Amino acid sequence: MMHTTAARALLQDLFRSAVAAVDPLHAIVPHLPPPPRGRTIVIGAGKAAARMAQGLEQHWPHPVSGLVVTRYGHGAPTRHIEVMEAGHPVPDDASALAAERMLALVRGLGPDDLVIALMSGGGSALLSLPAPGIAFEDKRAIHRQLLACGAPIGAMNCVRRHLSAIKGGRLALACAPAPVLTLVVSDVPGDDPAVVASGPTVADNSSAADALAILQRYQIAVPDHVRAVLSDPALAAPRAHDPRLLHNRAVVVASAQQALEAAAAAAARAAGITPLILSNSMEGEAREVAQVHAGIARQVRGHDQPIGAPCVILSGGETSVTVRGGGRGGRNAEFLLALGLALDGMPGVHAIACDTDGIDGSEDNAGALLAPDSLVRALAAGIAPRALLDNNDAYRFFSALNDLVVTGPTRTNVNDFRAILIT
């Protein structure tokens, strides 16, 4: 069996390969359009927005100006496109200011102008302007509840679109009659541009009734005046057939699938390691997804199915965590701790789980590493793994073992990356 040091090094190399494959600095280049007859205005929001703007500037030999907003600490140097930083995962005053300034920037454009929108995960919080009749604090309170209730990203962003004056295609309406090209670094299962950053420049296919149903399903407390706004047809988001959006298009330039394929290629280059991409769109509670992965690992070790060892099982997507405790978590750390408990020290099984943006939830780590002896080392240090999982305190578990993966902001974001190495 592979030594723990070598296994850790291989898993971290796979993660680095995955992140490098979705670097917006390079991924954006093949999708840049011809220059327009008029002006080129760049707008954008998300954890990859600054890096995307940097890449566009480097490969756009024409006049350009604009504004993008990214998370604090995720900026990148640009010359002509202004970069703002704002709050994430909960919007702050800078999020509202960025939205107001972006709407003002695109007003008055003509049909010969071009808007290039750079959208990536995190944009829902970073570009936040409540719909008329909703106070900013109303929206922040609902936002916090959505983050804690365990709802999948698609459901959360459906609600965010219908509470917004800028999401769900409303920013695209402000750009009309200028056409809008939206370039997307996708962090959502299915890679639907309307879901990434809640689709500020993409027509919405959901309804306010869908948003209300989600709020009811997850028991989100909503004031009556907010419900009234959601029920007002005059405030509905534009649909795909809206004539003002007919000349717009959206292109996904980087996705979880690309990251997983890059990691699979890196694993194949390692001696005798067979990669298996399980899925690029895993969803569900982190600890339940961990149980599924543990079952597959046991099948590989016990029966050489669906493949034989040595192998690495790869998956992406976005898990969720229903917060019941008061610990420091992160969905990738929670996944790994639950995986460790399910495997119970199975020999020859190592794993990594990280967020490709370099931030696991709101912590300072990208994720963590799991080894066959992780539980034994924790118990020897007086740490109770099950109690920490029950308290959503997986960060503390891996921090105590010195097994956190810390990268800092990667300035990209195709969501979770998981690799389970079975030797």
JODA-V532713 format. One record per run of one state. SS is the DSSP state (helix for helix, strand for strand, loop for the rest). FROM is the first residue (numbers start at 1). LEN is the number of residues. If there is no record, write none. Layout:
ss->SS from->FROM len->LEN
ss->SS from->FROM len->LEN
This chain:
ss->loop from->1 len->3
ss->helix from->4 len->18
ss->loop from->22 len->2
ss->helix from->24 len->4
ss->loop from->28 len->1
ss->helix from->29 len->3
ss->loop from->32 len->8
ss->strand from->40 len->6
ss->loop from->46 len->3
ss->helix from->49 len->10
ss->loop from->59 len->6
ss->strand from->65 len->7
ss->loop from->72 len->9
ss->strand from->81 len->6
ss->loop from->87 len->6
ss->helix from->93 len->14
ss->loop from->107 len->7
ss->strand from->114 len->7
ss->loop from->121 len->2
ss->helix from->123 len->4
ss->loop from->127 len->3
ss->strand from->130 len->1
ss->loop from->131 len->5
ss->helix from->136 len->13
ss->strand from->149 len->1
ss->loop from->150 len->3
ss->helix from->153 len->10
ss->loop from->163 len->1
ss->strand from->164 len->1
ss->loop from->165 len->5
ss->helix from->170 len->6
ss->loop from->176 len->3
ss->strand from->179 len->7
ss->loop from->186 len->10
ss->helix from->196 len->3
ss->loop from->199 len->9
ss->helix from->208 len->10
ss->loop from->218 len->6
ss->helix from->224 len->7
ss->loop from->231 len->2
ss->helix from->233 len->3
ss->loop from->236 len->7
ss->helix from->243 len->3
ss->loop from->246 len->3
ss->strand from->249 len->6
ss->loop from->255 len->1
ss->helix from->256 len->14
ss->loop from->270 len->4
ss->strand from->274 len->12
ss->helix from->286 len->18
ss->loop from->304 len->7
ss->strand from->311 len->10
ss->loop from->321 len->1
ss->strand from->322 len->1
ss->loop from->323 len->8
ss->helix from->331 len->13
ss->loop from->344 len->5
ss->strand from->349 len->7
ss->loop from->356 len->11
ss->strand from->367 len->4
ss->loop from->371 len->3
ss->helix from->374 len->7
ss->loop from->381 len->4
ss->helix from->385 len->6
ss->loop from->391 len->3
ss->helix from->394 len->7
ss->loop from->401 len->3
ss->strand from->404 len->2
ss->loop from->406 len->10
ss->strand from->416 len->7
ss->loop from->423 len->1
